[in-house]
């Protein structure tokens, strides 16, 4: 099995709670700090931010949709 298949199995495209995805990207910091870091990455990546907004992203939403997760994976890579 190659690395790409392994990553796809570990992080399939599906809805994720923001907190869960943030912790996956930054497992060594507190959940609150991980959420803040993910929010900064999204805000500072103009292309990702615009794509998420077009996909219906709202800052206060608690869960990313499958489409939003796909966009995050495309721009940031899988955790």
N, C-alpha and C positions, 0 to 999 in steps of 0.2 A: 504494500500500500504506500502511495507517495504522500508527501507532506500536505499537498493541497487537499487530498481526500480526507486526511486525518483532521485538518482544521475544519472542513465542512461538517464532519461528523460531530466534532466537539462544539461547534457554534453554528447550528443550522439556522437558516433564515426563518425566523418566527418572531412574534412580538416578545419583547423583553421589558421588564421594569427598568426604568432608568438606573435605579440603584444597583441592580444586578449587573447591568452592562458596565456601569462606572467602576464597580469593584473588580470586574474582570480585567479592565484596562489598567487598574492601579490597585493590585491586591495588598500592597504593603503599607497603605495609608488608611485612615479612618474612612468609613462610608461617606460621611459628610464632605471630607476633603476630596474623595474620589469623584463625587457628584460635581463639586466646584471645578475640579480639573477638567472633567468631561465637558462641562458647560463652557469653559474657557476655550477648549480645543474647538468646539463647535462654533463659538462666536468669532474666533480668530481665523478660522478657515472659511473665507468668504464664499468659495464655491460650494462647500458642504452646507454652510448656513443657508444659502439661497436655495439649494436643492431641497433641503429639509422644509423650508418655508413653503415651497411649491408643493410639497408632499403633505401639507396640512399640519406641520409641526407647530405646537404652541409651547412657549417656555414653561408654563405651569403643568403641562401634562405629565402624568406619572409613568406612562408606559409608551415605549416606541412601537409603532406599527411595524409590520414586516417590511414594508417599503422603506420606512425610515431606517430600519436596521440595515437593510441592503445598502442604502446610501452611506451610512456610517462605516460599514465594512469596506465599501469601495474607496472611500477617502482616507480612512484611518487604518485600514487593515483589520483583520480579525484579532481579537484579544489573544 
